[in-house]
Amino acid sequence: MTRDDIIHMARKANLHERTKVFNGYIVNIPNLENLERFAALVAAAEREACAKACDGWMHANGNDCAAAIRARGEV
C-alpha cells in the first residue's frame, strides 16, 4: 500500500475535512465514524493485497487461501 493509497482512503473516509483551532494550531479532528470507515478501508485493502498474493498458487491450496482471506471482510 502506497502513501497515495492511504491518502486516497483518508479522503474517501472524510478524515481531511474537519478542522479546529486548538491552542493556536489548526488540527484535523476526525469523528469516530470517519475513523472507523478509514480503518475498514485500510483493512480491506490489506486483505485484498494478501489474497492477491495467494491467487493462483498451485501448491498449498492457494485459491482456497485467497478465498478465506477475502471472506474475513464479510464478518
mmCIF file of the N, C-alpha and C atoms, coordinates in Angstrom:
data_MODEL
# 
_entry.id   MODEL 
# 
loop_
_atom_site.group_PDB 
_atom_site.id 
_atom_site.type_symbol 
_atom_site.label_atom_id 
_atom_site.label_alt_id 
_atom_site.label_comp_id 
_atom_site.label_asym_id 
_atom_site.label_entity_id 
_atom_site.label_seq_id 
_atom_site.pdbx_PDB_ins_code 
_atom_site.Cartn_x 
_atom_site.Cartn_y 
_atom_site.Cartn_z 
_atom_site.occupancy 
_atom_site.B_iso_or_equiv 
_atom_site.pdbx_formal_charge 
_atom_site.auth_seq_id 
_atom_site.auth_comp_id 
_atom_site.auth_asym_id 
_atom_site.auth_atom_id 
_atom_site.pdbx_PDB_model_num 
ATOM 1   N N  . MET A 1 1  ? 0.857   -1.165  0.000  1.00 0.00 ? 1  MET A N  1 
ATOM 2   C CA . MET A 1 1  ? 0.000   0.000   0.000  1.00 0.00 ? 1  MET A CA 1 
ATOM 3   C C  . MET A 1 1  ? 0.910   1.238   0.000  1.00 0.00 ? 1  MET A C  1 
ATOM 4   N N  . THR A 1 2  ? 0.642   2.117   -0.925 1.00 0.00 ? 2  THR A N  1 
ATOM 5   C CA . THR A 1 2  ? 1.491   3.300   -1.060 1.00 0.00 ? 2  THR A CA 1 
ATOM 6   C C  . THR A 1 2  ? 0.947   4.464   -0.220 1.00 0.00 ? 2  THR A C  1 
ATOM 7   N N  . ARG A 1 3  ? 1.752   5.489   -0.080 1.00 0.00 ? 3  ARG A N  1 
ATOM 8   C CA . ARG A 1 3  ? 1.330   6.705   0.622  1.00 0.00 ? 3  ARG A CA 1 
ATOM 9   C C  . ARG A 1 3  ? 0.106   7.313   -0.074 1.00 0.00 ? 3  ARG A C  1 
ATOM 10  N N  . ASP A 1 4  ? 0.131   7.318   -1.399 1.00 0.00 ? 4  ASP A N  1 
ATOM 11  C CA . ASP A 1 4  ? -1.007  7.847   -2.158 1.00 0.00 ? 4  ASP A CA 1 
ATOM 12  C C  . ASP A 1 4  ? -2.279  7.039   -1.909 1.00 0.00 ? 4  ASP A C  1 
ATOM 13  N N  . ASP A 1 5  ? -2.137  5.715   -1.782 1.00 0.00 ? 5  ASP A N  1 
ATOM 14  C CA . ASP A 1 5  ? -3.293  4.872   -1.466 1.00 0.00 ? 5  ASP A CA 1 
ATOM 15  C C  . ASP A 1 5  ? -3.896  5.264   -0.116 1.00 0.00 ? 5  ASP A C  1 
ATOM 16  N N  . ILE A 1 6  ? -3.048  5.464   0.866  1.00 0.00 ? 6  ILE A N  1 
ATOM 17  C CA . ILE A 1 6  ? -3.506  5.827   2.212  1.00 0.00 ? 6  ILE A CA 1 
ATOM 18  C C  . ILE A 1 6  ? -4.181  7.194   2.201  1.00 0.00 ? 6  ILE A C  1 
ATOM 19  N N  . ILE A 1 7  ? -3.601  8.143   1.502  1.00 0.00 ? 7  ILE A N  1 
ATOM 20  C CA . ILE A 1 7  ? -4.204  9.474   1.398  1.00 0.00 ? 7  ILE A CA 1 
ATOM 21  C C  . ILE A 1 7  ? -5.562  9.383   0.713  1.00 0.00 ? 7  ILE A C  1 
ATOM 22  N N  . HIS A 1 8  ? -5.646  8.583   -0.350 1.00 0.00 ? 8  HIS A N  1 
ATOM 23  C CA . HIS A 1 8  ? -6.919  8.401   -1.055 1.00 0.00 ? 8  HIS A CA 1 
ATOM 24  C C  . HIS A 1 8  ? -7.973  7.828   -0.103 1.00 0.00 ? 8  HIS A C  1 
ATOM 25  N N  . MET A 1 9  ? -7.605  6.832   0.690  1.00 0.00 ? 9  MET A N  1 
ATOM 26  C CA . MET A 1 9  ? -8.550  6.225   1.627  1.00 0.00 ? 9  MET A CA 1 
ATOM 27  C C  . MET A 1 9  ? -8.957  7.214   2.719  1.00 0.00 ? 9  MET A C  1 
ATOM 28  N N  . ALA A 1 10 ? -8.015  8.017   3.193  1.00 0.00 ? 10 ALA A N  1 
ATOM 29  C CA . ALA A 1 10 ? -8.342  9.023   4.211  1.00 0.00 ? 10 ALA A CA 1 
ATOM 30  C C  . ALA A 1 10 ? -9.338  10.043  3.661  1.00 0.00 ? 10 ALA A C  1 
ATOM 31  N N  . ARG A 1 11 ? -9.141  10.442  2.429  1.00 0.00 ? 11 ARG A N  1 
ATOM 32  C CA . ARG A 1 11 ? -10.084 11.381  1.807  1.00 0.00 ? 11 ARG A CA 1 
ATOM 33  C C  . ARG A 1 11 ? -11.445 10.713  1.591  1.00 0.00 ? 11 ARG A C  1 
ATOM 34  N N  . LYS A 1 12 ? -11.444 9.451   1.192  1.00 0.00 ? 12 LYS A N  1 
ATOM 35  C CA . LYS A 1 12 ? -12.688 8.723   0.979  1.00 0.00 ? 12 LYS A CA 1 
ATOM 36  C C  . LYS A 1 12 ? -13.466 8.590   2.292  1.00 0.00 ? 12 LYS A C  1 
ATOM 37  N N  . ALA A 1 13 ? -12.753 8.528   3.410  1.00 0.00 ? 13 ALA A N  1 
ATOM 38  C CA . ALA A 1 13 ? -13.381 8.417   4.731  1.00 0.00 ? 13 ALA A CA 1 
ATOM 39  C C  . ALA A 1 13 ? -13.662 9.786   5.353  1.00 0.00 ? 13 ALA A C  1 
ATOM 40  N N  . ASN A 1 14 ? -13.413 10.857  4.603  1.00 0.00 ? 14 ASN A N  1 
ATOM 41  C CA . ASN A 1 14 ? -13.638 12.243  5.068  1.00 0.00 ? 14 ASN A CA 1 
ATOM 42  C C  . ASN A 1 14 ? -12.793 12.621  6.269  1.00 0.00 ? 14 ASN A C  1 
ATOM 43  N N  . LEU A 1 15 ? -11.606 12.082  6.386  1.00 0.00 ? 15 LEU A N  1 
ATOM 44  C CA . LEU A 1 15 ? -10.724 12.440  7.505  1.00 0.00 ? 15 LEU A CA 1 
ATOM 45  C C  . LEU A 1 15 ? -10.081 13.811  7.315  1.00 0.00 ? 15 LEU A C  1 
ATOM 46  N N  . HIS A 1 16 ? -10.117 14.324  6.117  1.00 0.00 ? 16 HIS A N  1 
ATOM 47  C CA . HIS A 1 16 ? -9.426  15.575  5.816  1.00 0.00 ? 16 HIS A CA 1 
ATOM 48  C C  . HIS A 1 16 ? -10.309 16.808  5.966  1.00 0.00 ? 16 HIS A C  1 
ATOM 49  N N  . GLU A 1 17 ? -11.588 16.647  6.264  1.00 0.00 ? 17 GLU A N  1 
ATOM 50  C CA . GLU A 1 17 ? -12.499 17.784  6.192  1.00 0.00 ? 17 GLU A CA 1 
ATOM 51  C C  . GLU A 1 17 ? -12.741 18.505  7.511  1.00 0.00 ? 17 GLU A C  1 
ATOM 52  N N  . ARG A 1 18 ? -12.568 17.875  8.633  1.00 0.00 ? 18 ARG A N  1 
ATOM 53  C CA . ARG A 1 18 ? -12.850 18.513  9.907  1.00 0.00 ? 18 ARG A CA 1 
ATOM 54  C C  . ARG A 1 18 ? -11.585 19.162  10.465 1.00 0.00 ? 18 ARG A C  1 
ATOM 55  N N  . THR A 1 19 ? -11.651 20.439  10.726 1.00 0.00 ? 19 THR A N  1 
ATOM 56  C CA . THR A 1 19 ? -10.521 21.129  11.339 1.00 0.00 ? 19 THR A CA 1 
ATOM 57  C C  . THR A 1 19 ? -11.020 21.982  12.490 1.00 0.00 ? 19 THR A C  1 
ATOM 58  N N  . LYS A 1 20 ? -10.132 22.250  13.427 1.00 0.00 ? 20 LYS A N  1 
ATOM 59  C CA . LYS A 1 20 ? -10.469 23.042  14.596 1.00 0.00 ? 20 LYS A CA 1 
ATOM 60  C C  . LYS A 1 20 ? -9.204  23.741  15.063 1.00 0.00 ? 20 LYS A C  1 
ATOM 61  N N  . VAL A 1 21 ? -9.356  24.943  15.564 1.00 0.00 ? 21 VAL A N  1 
ATOM 62  C CA . VAL A 1 21 ? -8.206  25.649  16.124 1.00 0.00 ? 21 VAL A CA 1 
ATOM 63  C C  . VAL A 1 21 ? -8.048  25.193  17.569 1.00 0.00 ? 21 VAL A C  1 
ATOM 64  N N  . PHE A 1 22 ? -6.862  24.702  17.897 1.00 0.00 ? 22 PHE A N  1 
ATOM 65  C CA . PHE A 1 22 ? -6.561  24.203  19.235 1.00 0.00 ? 22 PHE A CA 1 
ATOM 66  C C  . PHE A 1 22 ? -5.225  24.779  19.673 1.00 0.00 ? 22 PHE A C  1 
ATOM 67  N N  . ASN A 1 23 ? -5.238  25.580  20.710 1.00 0.00 ? 23 ASN A N  1 
ATOM 68  C CA . ASN A 1 23 ? -4.020  26.239  21.199 1.00 0.00 ? 23 ASN A CA 1 
ATOM 69  C C  . ASN A 1 23 ? -3.271  26.973  20.087 1.00 0.00 ? 23 ASN A C  1 
ATOM 70  N N  . GLY A 1 24 ? -4.020  27.612  19.213 1.00 0.00 ? 24 GLY A N  1 
ATOM 71  C CA . GLY A 1 24 ? -3.404  28.388  18.146 1.00 0.00 ? 24 GLY A CA 1 
ATOM 72  C C  . GLY A 1 24 ? -3.017  27.595  16.918 1.00 0.00 ? 24 GLY A C  1 
ATOM 73  N N  . TYR A 1 25 ? -3.265  26.289  16.925 1.00 0.00 ? 25 TYR A N  1 
ATOM 74  C CA . TYR A 1 25 ? -2.927  25.442  15.789 1.00 0.00 ? 25 TYR A CA 1 
ATOM 75  C C  . TYR A 1 25 ? -4.207  24.918  15.148 1.00 0.00 ? 25 TYR A C  1 
ATOM 76  N N  . ILE A 1 26 ? -4.178  24.773  13.841 1.00 0.00 ? 26 ILE A N  1 
ATOM 77  C CA . ILE A 1 26 ? -5.294  24.153  13.140 1.00 0.00 ? 26 ILE A CA 1 
ATOM 78  C C  . ILE A 1 26 ? -5.002  22.654  13.095 1.00 0.00 ? 26 ILE A C  1 
ATOM 79  N N  . VAL A 1 27 ? -5.902  21.871  13.655 1.00 0.00 ? 27 VAL A N  1 
ATOM 80  C CA . VAL A 1 27 ? -5.694  20.424  13.706 1.00 0.00 ? 27 VAL A CA 1 
ATOM 81  C C  . VAL A 1 27 ? -6.871  19.708  13.064 1.00 0.00 ? 27 VAL A C  1 
ATOM 82  N N  . ASN A 1 28 ? -6.615  18.530  12.576 1.00 0.00 ? 28 ASN A N  1 
ATOM 83  C CA . ASN A 1 28 ? -7.647  17.688  11.994 1.00 0.00 ? 28 ASN A CA 1 
ATOM 84  C C  . ASN A 1 28 ? -8.293  16.888  13.114 1.00 0.00 ? 28 ASN A C  1 
ATOM 85  N N  . ILE A 1 29 ? -9.608  16.977  13.234 1.00 0.00 ? 29 ILE A N  1 
ATOM 86  C CA . ILE A 1 29 ? -10.342 16.255  14.259 1.00 0.00 ? 29 ILE A CA 1 
ATOM 87  C C  . ILE A 1 29 ? -11.305 15.280  13.574 1.00 0.00 ? 29 ILE A C  1 
ATOM 88  N N  . PRO A 1 30 ? -10.874 14.048  13.331 1.00 0.00 ? 30 PRO A N  1 
ATOM 89  C CA . PRO A 1 30 ? -11.793 13.101  12.701 1.00 0.00 ? 30 PRO A CA 1 
ATOM 90  C C  . PRO A 1 30 ? -12.828 12.628  13.724 1.00 0.00 ? 30 PRO A C  1 
ATOM 91  N N  . ASN A 1 31 ? -14.053 12.439  13.281 1.00 0.00 ? 31 ASN A N  1 
ATOM 92  C CA . ASN A 1 31 ? -15.021 11.856  14.203 1.00 0.00 ? 31 ASN A CA 1 
ATOM 93  C C  . ASN A 1 31 ? -14.849 10.346  14.179 1.00 0.00 ? 31 ASN A C  1 
ATOM 94  N N  . LEU A 1 32 ? -15.438 9.685   15.156 1.00 0.00 ? 32 LEU A N  1 
ATOM 95  C CA . LEU A 1 32 ? -15.251 8.247   15.304 1.00 0.00 ? 32 LEU A CA 1 
ATOM 96  C C  . LEU A 1 32 ? -15.762 7.473   14.091 1.00 0.00 ? 32 LEU A C  1 
ATOM 97  N N  . GLU A 1 33 ? -16.879 7.899   13.540 1.00 0.00 ? 33 GLU A N  1 
ATOM 98  C CA . GLU A 1 33 ? -17.438 7.213   12.364 1.00 0.00 ? 33 GLU A CA 1 
ATOM 99  C C  . GLU A 1 33 ? -16.466 7.266   11.186 1.00 0.00 ? 33 GLU A C  1 
ATOM 100 N N  . ASN A 1 34 ? -15.870 8.417   10.946 1.00 0.00 ? 34 ASN A N  1 
ATOM 101 C CA . ASN A 1 34 ? -14.911 8.547   9.834  1.00 0.00 ? 34 ASN A CA 1 
ATOM 102 C C  . ASN A 1 34 ? -13.640 7.748   10.107 1.00 0.00 ? 34 ASN A C  1 
ATOM 103 N N  . LEU A 1 35 ? -13.212 7.730   11.359 1.00 0.00 ? 35 LEU A N  1 
ATOM 104 C CA . LEU A 1 35 ? -12.022 6.959   11.712 1.00 0.00 ? 35 LEU A CA 1 
ATOM 105 C C  . LEU A 1 35 ? -12.275 5.461   11.521 1.00 0.00 ? 35 LEU A C  1 
ATOM 106 N N  . GLU A 1 36 ? -13.460 4.999   11.902 1.00 0.00 ? 36 GLU A N  1 
ATOM 107 C CA . GLU A 1 36 ? -13.816 3.594   11.690 1.00 0.00 ? 36 GLU A CA 1 
ATOM 108 C C  . GLU A 1 36 ? -13.890 3.273   10.198 1.00 0.00 ? 36 GLU A C  1 
ATOM 109 N N  . ARG A 1 37 ? -14.431 4.182   9.409  1.00 0.00 ? 37 ARG A N  1 
ATOM 110 C CA . ARG A 1 37 ? -14.516 3.981   7.959  1.00 0.00 ? 37 ARG A CA 1 
ATOM 111 C C  . ARG A 1 37 ? -13.113 3.876   7.367  1.00 0.00 ? 37 ARG A C  1 
ATOM 112 N N  . PHE A 1 38 ? -12.198 4.735   7.816  1.00 0.00 ? 38 PHE A N  1 
ATOM 113 C CA . PHE A 1 38 ? -10.820 4.700   7.338  1.00 0.00 ? 38 PHE A CA 1 
ATOM 114 C C  . PHE A 1 38 ? -10.163 3.369   7.703  1.00 0.00 ? 38 PHE A C  1 
ATOM 115 N N  . ALA A 1 39 ? -10.336 2.932   8.950  1.00 0.00 ? 39 ALA A N  1 
ATOM 116 C CA . ALA A 1 39 ? -9.747  1.660   9.379  1.00 0.00 ? 39 ALA A CA 1 
ATOM 117 C C  . ALA A 1 39 ? -10.292 0.503   8.544  1.00 0.00 ? 39 ALA A C  1 
ATOM 118 N N  . ALA A 1 40 ? -11.586 0.529   8.237  1.00 0.00 ? 40 ALA A N  1 
ATOM 119 C CA . ALA A 1 40 ? -12.184 -0.528  7.426  1.00 0.00 ? 40 ALA A CA 1 
ATOM 120 C C  . ALA A 1 40 ? -11.619 -0.522  6.005  1.00 0.00 ? 40 ALA A C  1 
ATOM 121 N N  . LEU A 1 41 ? -11.417 0.661   5.440  1.00 0.00 ? 41 LEU A N  1 
ATOM 122 C CA . LEU A 1 41 ? -10.841 0.761   4.092  1.00 0.00 ? 41 LEU A CA 1 
ATOM 123 C C  . LEU A 1 41 ? -9.413  0.228   4.057  1.00 0.00 ? 41 LEU A C  1 
ATOM 124 N N  . VAL A 1 42 ? -8.618  0.576   5.066  1.00 0.00 ? 42 VAL A N  1 
ATOM 125 C CA . VAL A 1 42 ? -7.234  0.098   5.139  1.00 0.00 ? 42 VAL A CA 1 
ATOM 126 C C  . VAL A 1 42 ? -7.212  -1.423  5.306  1.00 0.00 ? 42 VAL A C  1 
ATOM 127 N N  . ALA A 1 43 ? -8.062  -1.939  6.199  1.00 0.00 ? 43 ALA A N  1 
ATOM 128 C CA . ALA A 1 43 ? -8.104  -3.388  6.413  1.00 0.00 ? 43 ALA A CA 1 
ATOM 129 C C  . ALA A 1 43 ? -8.522  -4.120  5.145  1.00 0.00 ? 43 ALA A C  1 
ATOM 130 N N  . ALA A 1 44 ? -9.515  -3.595  4.431  1.00 0.00 ? 44 ALA A N  1 
ATOM 131 C CA . ALA A 1 44 ? -9.972  -4.229  3.193  1.00 0.00 ? 44 ALA A CA 1 
ATOM 132 C C  . ALA A 1 44 ? -8.869  -4.227  2.143  1.00 0.00 ? 44 ALA A C  1 
ATOM 133 N N  . ALA A 1 45 ? -8.147  -3.133  2.040  1.00 0.00 ? 45 ALA A N  1 
ATOM 134 C CA . ALA A 1 45 ? -7.057  -3.051  1.064  1.00 0.00 ? 45 ALA A CA 1 
ATOM 135 C C  . ALA A 1 45 ? -5.954  -4.051  1.411  1.00 0.00 ? 45 ALA A C  1 
ATOM 136 N N  . GLU A 1 46 ? -5.652  -4.193  2.685  1.00 0.00 ? 46 GLU A N  1 
ATOM 137 C CA . GLU A 1 46 ? -4.615  -5.138  3.106  1.00 0.00 ? 46 GLU A CA 1 
ATOM 138 C C  . GLU A 1 46 ? -5.073  -6.581  2.882  1.00 0.00 ? 46 GLU A C  1 
ATOM 139 N N  . ARG A 1 47 ? -6.346  -6.883  3.187  1.00 0.00 ? 47 ARG A N  1 
ATOM 140 C CA . ARG A 1 47 ? -6.860  -8.229  2.923  1.00 0.00 ? 47 ARG A CA 1 
ATOM 141 C C  . ARG A 1 47 ? -6.760  -8.569  1.440  1.00 0.00 ? 47 ARG A C  1 
ATOM 142 N N  . GLU A 1 48 ? -7.150  -7.621  0.591  1.00 0.00 ? 48 GLU A N  1 
ATOM 143 C CA . GLU A 1 48 ? -7.106  -7.875  -0.847 1.00 0.00 ? 48 GLU A CA 1 
ATOM 144 C C  . GLU A 1 48 ? -5.669  -8.078  -1.327 1.00 0.00 ? 48 GLU A C  1 
ATOM 145 N N  . ALA A 1 49 ? -4.735  -7.307  -0.794 1.00 0.00 ? 49 ALA A N  1 
ATOM 146 C CA . ALA A 1 49 ? -3.330  -7.478  -1.170 1.00 0.00 ? 49 ALA A CA 1 
ATOM 147 C C  . ALA A 1 49 ? -2.828  -8.863  -0.766 1.00 0.00 ? 49 ALA A C  1 
ATOM 148 N N  . CYS A 1 50 ? -3.213  -9.315  0.418  1.00 0.00 ? 50 CYS A N  1 
ATOM 149 C CA . CYS A 1 50 ? -2.817  -10.655 0.868  1.00 0.00 ? 50 CYS A CA 1 
ATOM 150 C C  . CYS A 1 50 ? -3.462  -11.730 0.005  1.00 0.00 ? 50 CYS A C  1 
ATOM 151 N N  . ALA A 1 51 ? -4.743  -11.554 -0.302 1.00 0.00 ? 51 ALA A N  1 
ATOM 152 C CA . ALA A 1 51 ? -5.451  -12.537 -1.118 1.00 0.00 ? 51 ALA A CA 1 
ATOM 153 C C  . ALA A 1 51 ? -4.837  -12.622 -2.516 1.00 0.00 ? 51 ALA A C  1 
ATOM 154 N N  . LYS A 1 52 ? -4.462  -11.488 -3.071 1.00 0.00 ? 52 LYS A N  1 
ATOM 155 C CA . LYS A 1 52 ? -3.838  -11.489 -4.401 1.00 0.00 ? 52 LYS A CA 1 
ATOM 156 C C  . LYS A 1 52 ? -2.519  -12.241 -4.382 1.00 0.00 ? 52 LYS A C  1 
ATOM 157 N N  . ALA A 1 53 ? -1.818  -12.190 -3.250 1.00 0.00 ? 53 ALA A N  1 
ATOM 158 C CA . ALA A 1 53 ? -0.558  -12.924 -3.138 1.00 0.00 ? 53 ALA A CA 1 
ATOM 159 C C  . ALA A 1 53 ? -0.806  -14.429 -3.196 1.00 0.00 ? 53 ALA A C  1 
ATOM 160 N N  . CYS A 1 54 ? -1.988  -14.883 -2.773 1.00 0.00 ? 54 CYS A N  1 
ATOM 161 C CA . CYS A 1 54 ? -2.329  -16.311 -2.781 1.00 0.00 ? 54 CYS A CA 1 
ATOM 162 C C  . CYS A 1 54 ? -2.969  -16.764 -4.089 1.00 0.00 ? 54 CYS A C  1 
ATOM 163 N N  . ASP A 1 55 ? -3.604  -15.836 -4.810 1.00 0.00 ? 55 ASP A N  1 
ATOM 164 C CA . ASP A 1 55 ? -4.307  -16.200 -6.043 1.00 0.00 ? 55 ASP A CA 1 
ATOM 165 C C  . ASP A 1 55 ? -3.397  -16.987 -6.978 1.00 0.00 ? 55 ASP A C  1 
ATOM 166 N N  . GLY A 1 56 ? -3.906  -18.093 -7.451 1.00 0.00 ? 56 GLY A N  1 
ATOM 167 C CA . GLY A 1 56 ? -3.199  -18.856 -8.470 1.00 0.00 ? 56 GLY A CA 1 
ATOM 168 C C  . GLY A 1 56 ? -2.087  -19.754 -7.957 1.00 0.00 ? 56 GLY A C  1 
ATOM 169 N N  . TRP A 1 57 ? -1.839  -19.784 -6.659 1.00 0.00 ? 57 TRP A N  1 
ATOM 170 C CA . TRP A 1 57 ? -0.820  -20.705 -6.153 1.00 0.00 ? 57 TRP A CA 1 
ATOM 171 C C  . TRP A 1 57 ? -1.242  -22.120 -6.489 1.00 0.00 ? 57 TRP A C  1 
ATOM 172 N N  . MET A 1 58 ? -0.366  -22.870 -7.004 1.00 0.00 ? 58 MET A N  1 
ATOM 173 C CA . MET A 1 58 ? -0.691  -24.236 -7.372 1.00 0.00 ? 58 MET A CA 1 
ATOM 174 C C  . MET A 1 58 ? -0.444  -25.200 -6.219 1.00 0.00 ? 58 MET A C  1 
ATOM 175 N N  . HIS A 1 59 ? 0.288   -24.764 -5.225 1.00 0.00 ? 59 HIS A N  1 
ATOM 176 C CA . HIS A 1 59 ? 0.534   -25.622 -4.068 1.00 0.00 ? 59 HIS A CA 1 
ATOM 177 C C  . HIS A 1 59 ? -0.169  -25.025 -2.846 1.00 0.00 ? 59 HIS A C  1 
ATOM 178 N N  . ALA A 1 60 ? -0.399  -25.816 -1.884 1.00 0.00 ? 60 ALA A N  1 
ATOM 179 C CA . ALA A 1 60 ? -0.989  -25.390 -0.601 1.00 0.00 ? 60 ALA A CA 1 
ATOM 180 C C  . ALA A 1 60 ? -2.361  -24.737 -0.770 1.00 0.00 ? 60 ALA A C  1 
ATOM 181 N N  . ASN A 1 61 ? -3.123  -25.128 -1.788 1.00 0.00 ? 61 ASN A N  1 
ATOM 182 C CA . ASN A 1 61 ? -4.478  -24.615 -1.986 1.00 0.00 ? 61 ASN A CA 1 
ATOM 183 C C  . ASN A 1 61 ? -4.529  -23.085 -1.990 1.00 0.00 ? 61 ASN A C  1 
ATOM 184 N N  . GLY A 1 62 ? -3.744  -22.478 -2.820 1.00 0.00 ? 62 GLY A N  1 
ATOM 185 C CA . GLY A 1 62 ? -3.655  -21.011 -2.887 1.00 0.00 ? 62 GLY A CA 1 
ATOM 186 C C  . GLY A 1 62 ? -4.987  -20.331 -3.119 1.00 0.00 ? 62 GLY A C  1 
ATOM 187 N N  . ASN A 1 63 ? -5.821  -20.893 -3.979 1.00 0.00 ? 63 ASN A N  1 
ATOM 188 C CA . ASN A 1 63 ? -7.117  -20.266 -4.231 1.00 0.00 ? 63 ASN A CA 1 
ATOM 189 C C  . ASN A 1 63 ? -8.018  -20.343 -3.005 1.00 0.00 ? 63 ASN A C  1 
ATOM 190 N N  . ASP A 1 64 ? -7.936  -21.460 -2.256 1.00 0.00 ? 64 ASP A N  1 
ATOM 191 C CA . ASP A 1 64 ? -8.699  -21.570 -1.017 1.00 0.00 ? 64 ASP A CA 1 
ATOM 192 C C  . ASP A 1 64 ? -8.203  -20.540 0.001  1.00 0.00 ? 64 ASP A C  1 
ATOM 193 N N  . CYS A 1 65 ? -6.911  -20.347 0.030  1.00 0.00 ? 65 CYS A N  1 
ATOM 194 C CA . CYS A 1 65 ? -6.308  -19.362 0.919  1.00 0.00 ? 65 CYS A CA 1 
ATOM 195 C C  . CYS A 1 65 ? -6.813  -17.961 0.577  1.00 0.00 ? 65 CYS A C  1 
ATOM 196 N N  . ALA A 1 66 ? -6.809  -17.612 -0.690 1.00 0.00 ? 66 ALA A N  1 
ATOM 197 C CA . ALA A 1 66 ? -7.267  -16.288 -1.133 1.00 0.00 ? 66 ALA A CA 1 
ATOM 198 C C  . ALA A 1 66 ? -8.734  -16.086 -0.782 1.00 0.00 ? 66 ALA A C  1 
ATOM 199 N N  . ALA A 1 67 ? -9.562  -17.107 -0.991 1.00 0.00 ? 67 ALA A N  1 
ATOM 200 C CA . ALA A 1 67 ? -10.987 -17.007 -0.674 1.00 0.00 ? 67 ALA A CA 1 
ATOM 201 C C  . ALA A 1 67 ? -11.196 -16.819 0.824  1.00 0.00 ? 67 ALA A C  1 
ATOM 202 N N  . ALA A 1 68 ? -10.418 -17.530 1.630  1.00 0.00 ? 68 ALA A N  1 
ATOM 203 C CA . ALA A 1 68 ? -10.543 -17.406 3.082  1.00 0.00 ? 68 ALA A CA 1 
ATOM 204 C C  . ALA A 1 68 ? -10.162 -16.012 3.561  1.00 0.00 ? 68 ALA A C  1 
ATOM 205 N N  . ILE A 1 69 ? -9.136  -15.432 2.970  1.00 0.00 ? 69 ILE A N  1 
ATOM 206 C CA . ILE A 1 69 ? -8.716  -14.079 3.345  1.00 0.00 ? 69 ILE A CA 1 
ATOM 207 C C  . ILE A 1 69 ? -9.814  -13.085 2.970  1.00 0.00 ? 69 ILE A C  1 
ATOM 208 N N  . ARG A 1 70 ? -10.339 -13.202 1.772  1.00 0.00 ? 70 ARG A N  1 
ATOM 209 C CA . ARG A 1 70 ? -11.395 -12.278 1.339  1.00 0.00 ? 70 ARG A CA 1 
ATOM 210 C C  . ARG A 1 70 ? -12.659 -12.428 2.203  1.00 0.00 ? 70 ARG A C  1 
ATOM 211 N N  . ALA A 1 71 ? -12.953 -13.635 2.627  1.00 0.00 ? 71 ALA A N  1 
ATOM 212 C CA . ALA A 1 71 ? -14.149 -13.869 3.448  1.00 0.00 ? 71 ALA A CA 1 
ATOM 213 C C  . ALA A 1 71 ? -14.054 -13.188 4.816  1.00 0.00 ? 71 ALA A C  1 
ATOM 214 N N  . ARG A 1 72 ? -12.874 -12.916 5.295  1.00 0.00 ? 72 ARG A N  1 
ATOM 215 C CA . ARG A 1 72 ? -12.711 -12.251 6.593  1.00 0.00 ? 72 ARG A CA 1 
ATOM 216 C C  . ARG A 1 72 ? -13.370 -10.875 6.593  1.00 0.00 ? 72 ARG A C  1 
ATOM 217 N N  . GLY A 1 73 ? -13.497 -10.252 5.441  1.00 0.00 ? 73 GLY A N  1 
ATOM 218 C CA . GLY A 1 73 ? -14.135 -8.934  5.340  1.00 0.00 ? 73 GLY A CA 1 
ATOM 219 C C  . GLY A 1 73 ? -15.654 -8.999  5.381  1.00 0.00 ? 73 GLY A C  1 
ATOM 220 N N  . GLU A 1 74 ? -16.210 -10.196 5.328  1.00 0.00 ? 74 GLU A N  1 
ATOM 221 C CA . GLU A 1 74 ? -17.664 -10.354 5.307  1.00 0.00 ? 74 GLU A CA 1 
ATOM 222 C C  . GLU A 1 74 ? -18.253 -10.555 6.699  1.00 0.00 ? 74 GLU A C  1 
ATOM 223 N N  . VAL A 1 75 ? -17.409 -10.515 7.705  1.00 0.00 ? 75 VAL A N  1 
ATOM 224 C CA . VAL A 1 75 ? -17.863 -10.730 9.089  1.00 0.00 ? 75 VAL A CA 1 
ATOM 225 C C  . VAL A 1 75 ? -18.584 -9.516  9.606  1.00 0.00 ? 75 VAL A C  1 
# 
